[in-house]
């Protein structure tokens, strides 16, 4: 449980020179501080919420400690000289050297490096061209995680952004010259989160938002951000599986200012989809225990107006933690535990559907297992992964499948059974569907041959592949739950290289590297459990 700074700590003022008065205060203050030091997540979360009190407490304890150390004996000149010599330099020159090397790599990899080098210091940065459509989960509804540009090989670190003790569970998205991402801090039974915007070339933090306008902190974030086509708005859900009373959040993409919040009694692990002025997202059920027993409302899908946050409609769907796809005037989303289906919903307003004599639900197709993965669109086909495991727990008897459905009718074109759940989004490149499987495999299916398996490859043994792969014209980038980024050949699945994502000093112990890589402008962006959000460039590149 998070330590609360609200109750006053046992620190008393020392206004007299009696040594006996110092000891009880020091012991009490130090005990409180030590208690926090053994709970680092509680300390970080508490400091975020109450920075003034935190600094005050640390200052008081530091002052009391100094009094004890230096009272009553004065420090001798020789002791002072010794202390000065031993503390002459506390700079970690290794870190300085590494940062200089990375800065040089950033300059070399920047497409505007040459012009910036000769430009005045006050010159405005050159921005990349903004996409003509919204940047949804994995870029678009083909879920490639590739926003254009070359695909790097022989990866080397470009920059990293870390938030102490925070995990990057959601997938970053690149829109123009900015990276939008979210982190999550676990502090059972509470969770905390934030949305961050970084410069894509340098990793410089442009803004970060971690609390509502009423100063209530954001809850943990699993949902991935979507950016409107005009680049002005970032929309993301908040809340992890046990969280309730969460919000759909819309931020100003330029400043991070909160534009609007839409509250829900449930949580929003679903990543929102934006088409035009409409945002569609699923509010997932709160489930108790490993048997996924529902507590409260079973879940619903809802749509809001992008400009105002006004709710346009909602429709009950059991546990819709899938990320929806929108084509024309229909939204497609998966129903997870206690639902096991793919559902097609008309996106018109309630009044418009009533006037046309239409129901919200166009069709519903049962799936052999809960469908929690994102919906992928390939022409007139919908692809959906399903399985009986989840992101944290494997099923006792694992099973999974990929279904191809007729987009208009929901009829099943073909089904491919797989040895475990497909929880991350399936990426489409040409005639291949690249699937992340919980048993540790990346599997390529041929869309022209009823999903026949073309190749299968592991990144890190049996460590699950939970996030979706990024797929370019020749390469596949996929991350394992234990924190390895693999680069594969799209043609035959050959593992070309592998890189460790978690912090070497704090390897991921939870297997929660769930973030899906994103490729844009010759760089790979990916989050991890303990290594923060990283950007890689390459010594070579392909398409």
TORDREN-986948 format. One record per residue (C-alpha): x, y, z; residue in three letters. Coordinates in steps of 0.05 Angstrom, whole numbers, plus 32768, in hexadecimal, padded with zeros to 4 digits. Layout:
! residues N
XYZAla/...
//
This chain:
! residues 543
800080008000Unk/801980467FF0Unk/8037806C802AUnk/800D80A98039Unk/803280E8804DUnk/7FF28106806AUnk/7FFC80EF80B3Unk/8033811A80D3Unk/807480F580DFUnk/809280F58124Unk/80C2812E811CUnk/80C681628154Unk/80E981A58152Unk/812C81A98173Unk/813281ED8193Unk/816081DD81CDUnk/81A681C281D2Unk/8193818481FAUnk/81AE814681D6Unk/8177811C81F4Unk/8142814281CDUnk/81638132818BUnk/816580E7818EUnk/811A80D78190Unk/810B81068156Unk/814380EA812CUnk/812F80A2813AUnk/80E680AF8129Unk/80F680D680EAUnk/812A80A580D3Unk/80FA806B80DFUnk/80C6808B80B3Unk/80F98098807CUnk/811580528080Unk/80CF8034807CUnk/80C68059803AUnk/810A80458020Unk/80F67FFD8025Unk/80B8800D7FFBUnk/80D480337FC0Unk/809580327F97Unk/806E80507FD1Unk/80A580847FD9Unk/80A480987F90Unk/8058809C7F8DUnk/805380C37FCEUnk/808980F47FB8Unk/806281007F78Unk/802381117F9DUnk/804281397FD7Unk/808581557FC0Unk/8084818E7FF2Unk/80798160802DUnk/80AB812E8012Unk/80E28163800DUnk/80CF817E8051Unk/80D5813A8071Unk/8116812A804FUnk/8131816E8063Unk/811D816580ACUnk/813C812080B1Unk/817B8139808EUnk/8180817480BEUnk/8177814880FAUnk/81AA811780E0Unk/81DB815080D6Unk/81D08168811DUnk/81E081248139Unk/821C8119810DUnk/823B815C811AUnk/822581678162Unk/824881718191Unk/828D81668174Unk/82A48196813FUnk/82C5817B8101Unk/831181848103Unk/833681A580C9Unk/8358816380B8Unk/8316813D80B7Unk/82F88173808BUnk/8332816F805BUnk/832B81238057Unk/82E08128804AUnk/82EC815C8014Unk/831F81317FF1Unk/82F480F27FF1Unk/82B881197FD7Unk/82DB81427FA3Unk/82B881217F68Unk/827580FC7F68Unk/826B81007F1DUnk/825F80BE7EFAUnk/828C80CA7EBDUnk/827680887E9DUnk/822F80A27E99Unk/824880E57E7EUnk/827080C27E48Unk/823580967E34Unk/820780D27E30Unk/823980F67E03Unk/823C80BA7DD5Unk/81F080B67DD3Unk/81EB81007DC5Unk/821B80F77D8AUnk/81F080BD7D70Unk/81B180E87D77Unk/81D1811F7D4FUnk/81E880EF7D19Unk/81A480CC7D15Unk/817B810C7D12Unk/8163811B7CCBUnk/816E81657CD9Unk/81B1815F7CFCUnk/81D981817CC6Unk/81AC81BE7CC3Unk/81A581C37D0EUnk/81F181C17D17Unk/81F982037CF2Unk/81B882237D08Unk/81B582587D40Unk/81A7823D7D86Unk/8162825B7D85Unk/814D823C7D43Unk/810B82167D46Unk/810F81CA7D3CUnk/80FB81AE7CF9Unk/80BB81857D02Unk/80A981467CDCUnk/806B81467CB1Unk/802E81337CD9Unk/800780F57CC4Unk/7FC781007C9CUnk/7F9F80D17CC9Unk/7F9B80C37D13Unk/7FD4809C7D33Unk/7FAE80647D55Unk/7FC780287D7CUnk/8002800C7D54Unk/7FFB80457D23Unk/7FBF802E7CFBUnk/7F8D7FF57CFAUnk/7FBE7FC87CD5Unk/7FE57FCC7D17Unk/802A7FCE7CF6Unk/80497FFC7D29Unk/806E801D7CF0Unk/806480667CDFUnk/809380677CA3Unk/80DD80717C96Unk/8115803E7C95Unk/811880027CC4Unk/815980027CEEUnk/81887FC77CF6Unk/81C47FBC7D23Unk/819F7FE37D58Unk/81C280127D89Unk/81A3803D7DC0Unk/819180837DACUnk/816F809C7DECUnk/814880837E27Unk/811480A27E54Unk/810A80847E99Unk/80DA80917ED2Unk/80F480707F12Unk/80CF802F7F23Unk/809D803B7EEAUnk/808D80097EB3Unk/807C801A7E6BUnk/80447FE87E5EUnk/8021800C7E25Unk/803C80157DDEUnk/805980587DC9Unk/803F807A7D8BUnk/806580AC7D5FUnk/803F80E57D3FUnk/806981177D18Unk/80A881247D40Unk/808C81117D84Unk/808680D07DABUnk/804A80C67DD8Unk/804D80917E0EUnk/8034807F7E53Unk/805280607E91Unk/8036803B7ECDUnk/804C80367F15Unk/80337FFD7F40Unk/8027800C7F89Unk/7FF67FD67F9FUnk/7FBD7FDD7FA8Unk/7FC4801F7F82Unk/7FE2802E7F3FUnk/7FFB806F7F21Unk/800980857EDAUnk/801C80BE7EACUnk/801B80D17E63Unk/805C80EC7E47Unk/8070810F7E06Unk/80B8810C7DEEUnk/80DF81277DB3Unk/80E880EC7D85Unk/812F80FE7D70Unk/814C810E7DB5Unk/811E80F17DEAUnk/811781357E0AUnk/80D981387E35Unk/80A9816C7E1AUnk/807381607E4DUnk/8059812D7E7EUnk/8014812A7E9FUnk/800780FE7EDBUnk/7FCA811C7EFEUnk/7F8581377EF0Unk/7F7481807EF6Unk/7F5A81727F3CUnk/7F9F81587F4FUnk/7F8881107F53Unk/7FC080E57F36Unk/7FB580BC7EF8Unk/7FAD80727F03Unk/7FDC80407EE2Unk/7FDA80407E96Unk/7FD980037E69Unk/7FB280237E30Unk/7FDB80407DF7Unk/7FD480877DDDUnk/7FB1809B7D9DUnk/7FBE80DE7D7BUnk/7F8B81037D51Unk/7F99810E7D07Unk/7FA581587D12Unk/7FD881487D48Unk/7FB481737D7BUnk/7F98813F7DAAUnk/7FB281017DCEUnk/7F7E80D07DEAUnk/7F8D80977E1AUnk/7F6A806D7E4EUnk/7F8180647E96Unk/7F7C802B7EC7Unk/7F977FE47ECFUnk/7F6D7FA57ED7Unk/7F5A7FAE7F20Unk/7F4E7FF97F1BUnk/7F0A80197F1BUnk/7EF080607F10Unk/7F2180707ED9Unk/7F2080A47EA2Unk/7F2880AB7E57Unk/7F5980E47E51Unk/7F6381167E19Unk/7FA181427E1BUnk/7FBA817C7DF1Unk/7FF2815C7DC9Unk/801B819C7DC9Unk/801981AD7E13Unk/7FFD81707E38Unk/7FC2819A7E52Unk/7F85816F7E64Unk/7F4E817F7E32Unk/7F1A81517E50Unk/7F0E81137E79Unk/7ED780DF7E71Unk/7ECD80B77EB1Unk/7EBA806E7EB4Unk/7EAD80417EF0Unk/7EDA800D7ECFUnk/7F2180107EB2Unk/7F3B801F7E6CUnk/7F717FEE7E57Unk/7F567FF27E11Unk/7F7C80217DE3Unk/7F4D80557DC4Unk/7F40805A7D79Unk/7F38809E7D58Unk/7F1780A87D14Unk/7F0380EF7D02Unk/7EE3810E7D3FUnk/7ECF80CD7D60Unk/7EF480A77D96Unk/7EE0805F7DA6Unk/7EFC80377DE2Unk/7EE97FFC7E0EUnk/7EDE7FFF7E59Unk/7EF47FBB7E75Unk/7ED47F937EADUnk/7EF27F917EF3Unk/7F007F477EFEUnk/7F107F237F3FUnk/7F3E7EE77F44Unk/7F5F7EBC7F10Unk/7F1B7EA37EF8Unk/7F0A7EEA7EDFUnk/7ECB7EF07F07Unk/7EAA7F347EF9Unk/7EA17F667F31Unk/7E6F7F9C7F1DUnk/7E5F7FB17ED6Unk/7E767F7E7EA0Unk/7E917FB47E72Unk/7E7D7FE17E38Unk/7E9680047DFAUnk/7E8A804E7DF3Unk/7E9880877DC2Unk/7EA580D07DD1Unk/7EAD81107DA8Unk/7EF7811F7DA0Unk/7EEF816A7DA7Unk/7EC2816C7DE4Unk/7EC781297E06Unk/7E7B81237E04Unk/7E6480DB7E04Unk/7E4280C97DC3Unk/7E2C80827DD3Unk/7E3C80447DFCUnk/7E2D7FFB7DF3Unk/7E357FC17E24Unk/7E6A7F8F7E10Unk/7E897F5E7E41Unk/7ED17F717E52Unk/7EE37F997E13Unk/7F2D7FA37E23Unk/7F3E7F987DDAUnk/7F537FD57DB2Unk/7F1E7FE67D7EUnk/7F267FF27D34Unk/7EF780207D0DUnk/7EE880197CC3Unk/7EB380477CA6Unk/7E7A804C7CD7Unk/7E88800A7CFCUnk/7EB57FFD7D38Unk/7ED07FB77D45Unk/7EE77FA07D8AUnk/7EF57F607DB0Unk/7ECF7F467DECUnk/7EFE7F267E1FUnk/7EF17EFB7E5BUnk/7EA87EEA7E67Unk/7E9A7F017E1FUnk/7EC77EDE7DECUnk/7EAF7F007DADUnk/7EBE7F347D77Unk/7E887F6A7D74Unk/7E797F9B7D3CUnk/7E577FDC7D53Unk/7E3A80147D29Unk/7E5A80567D3CUnk/7E2080857D2EUnk/7DFF80AB7D67Unk/7DC4808D7D8BUnk/7D9580BE7D69Unk/7DB180AF7D24Unk/7DA980647D2DUnk/7D63806C7D48Unk/7D5080967D0CUnk/7D6D80627CDDUnk/7D4B80287D02Unk/7D8F80087D10Unk/7DAB7FE57D4DUnk/7DF07FF67D69Unk/7E097FAE7D63Unk/7E147F9A7D1BUnk/7E2C7F547D29Unk/7E4E7F2A7D5FUnk/7E7C7EEE7D51Unk/7E8E7EBE7D8AUnk/7ED87EAD7D91Unk/7EF57E6C7DAEUnk/7F197E947DE5Unk/7F157ED97E03Unk/7F267F0E7DCFUnk/7F507F427DF2Unk/7F807F537DB9Unk/7F787F907D8CUnk/7F4F7F897D4CUnk/7F787F8C7D0CUnk/7F5C7F9F7CC8Unk/7F757F837C86Unk/7F487F967C4DUnk/7F057F747C57Unk/7F227F487C8EUnk/7F257F527CD8Unk/7F5B7F2C7CFFUnk/7F557F207D49Unk/7F807EF97D7AUnk/7F637ED57DB5Unk/7F787EA67DEDUnk/7F6A7E8C7E32Unk/7FA67EAE7E54Unk/7FB07EF77E66Unk/7FEB7F277E6AUnk/7FFE7F107EB0Unk/7FE77EC87EB6Unk/7FEE7E8D7E87Unk/7FB37E5D7E83Unk/7FBB7E187EA1Unk/7FAE7DFB7E5DUnk/7FC47E327E2CUnk/7F9F7E3C7DEBUnk/7F987E737DB8Unk/7F817E837D72Unk/7F7F7EB77D3BUnk/7F3D7EC27D18Unk/7F327EE47CD4Unk/7EEB7F007CCEUnk/7EC57F1E7C95Unk/7EC17F687CA8Unk/7E7B7F727C8EUnk/7E587F347CAAUnk/7E867F197CE1Unk/7E897ED57CBEUnk/7EC77EAD7CCFUnk/7EF47EA67C92Unk/7F287E7C7CB6Unk/7F447E6C7CFBUnk/7F8B7E587D0EUnk/7F957E367D51Unk/7FD47E497D77Unk/7FF57E2C7DB5Unk/7FE67E697DE1Unk/7FC17EAB7DE4Unk/7FCB7EE27DB1Unk/7FC37F207DDDUnk/7FE97F557DB7Unk/7FD37F747D75Unk/7FDF7F4D7D34Unk/80067F767D01Unk/7FF87F727CB6Unk/802D7F7B7C81Unk/801A7F677C3BUnk/7FFF7F207C3DUnk/801D7F107C81Unk/7FFD7F167CC5Unk/80327F197CFDUnk/80177EFF7D3FUnk/80337F047D86Unk/80267EC47DADUnk/80297EBB7DF8Unk/80547E7C7DF2Unk/808F7EA77DDBUnk/80867EA27D90Unk/807C7ED57D59Unk/80537EB27D23Unk/80497EC87CDBUnk/80087EB37CB8Unk/7FF97EB67C6EUnk/7FB87EDC7C62Unk/7FB27EC07C1CUnk/7FB47E787C34Unk/7F817E787C6BUnk/7FB47E8A7CA0Unk/7FE77E547C90Unk/80247E5C7CBEUnk/80607E777C96Unk/80927E7A7CCFUnk/80977E7D7D1BUnk/80D07E997D45Unk/80E07EA37D8EUnk/81017EE17DABUnk/81157EC97DF1Unk/81037E807DF9Unk/80BE7E777E19Unk/80B87EBF7E31Unk/80747ED77E17Unk/806C7F087DDEUnk/80357F347DFAUnk/803B7F757DD4Unk/80307F7B7D8AUnk/80697F787D58Unk/807E7FB37D2DUnk/80837F9F7CE4Unk/80A57FC47CABUnk/80AD7FAC7C63Unk/80E77F7E7C75Unk/80ED7F7A7CC1Unk/80C67F687D00Unk/80D47F857D45Unk/80B77F607D80Unk/80C37F627DCCUnk/80C07F287DFDUnk/80A17F307E42Unk/80E57F277E64Unk/81007F637E3FUnk/81227F507DFEUnk/81177F757DBCUnk/81207F477D80Unk/81287F5C7D38Unk/81107F277D06Unk/810F7F1F7CBBUnk/80C87F277CA2Unk/80D57EF57C69Unk/80E87EB87C93Unk/80E87ECC7CDDUnk/81347EC87CE6Unk/81487EE97D27Unk/817B7F1D7D10Unk/818C7F3E7D53Unk/81747F457D9AUnk/817B7F7C7DCEUnk/816C7F7F7E19Unk/813A7FB47E2CUnk/81367FB27E78Unk/81677FD67EA5Unk/81A47FAA7EB0Unk/81A67FC07EF9Unk/815D7FAE7F03Unk/81477F757ED4Unk/80FD7F6E7ECBUnk/80E47F3C7EFEUnk/809A7F3F7EECUnk/809E7F2E7EA3Unk/80787F6E7E93Unk/809B7F877E55Unk/805A7F8E7E2FUnk/80687FCD7E06Unk/80657FC37DBBUnk/809E7FE07D91Unk/8090801A7D62Unk/80BB802B7D25Unk/80BE80707D07Unk/80F280987CE1Unk/812A80657CE8Unk/8120805D7D33Unk/810180287D5FUnk/80DB803E7D9EUnk/80C9800C7DD4Unk/80B9800A7E1EUnk/80C97FD57E52Unk/80BE7FC07E9AUnk/80FC7FE07EB9Unk/812280007E7FUnk/80F3803A7E71Unk/80E380517E2BUnk/811D80497DFAUnk/812C805F7DB3Unk/815C80397D87Unk/817C804C7D45Unk/81A4801E7D18Unk/81E780187CF6Unk/81C17FFC7CBAUnk/817A80007CA1Unk/81487FDC7C75Unk/81037FEB7C5EUnk/
//
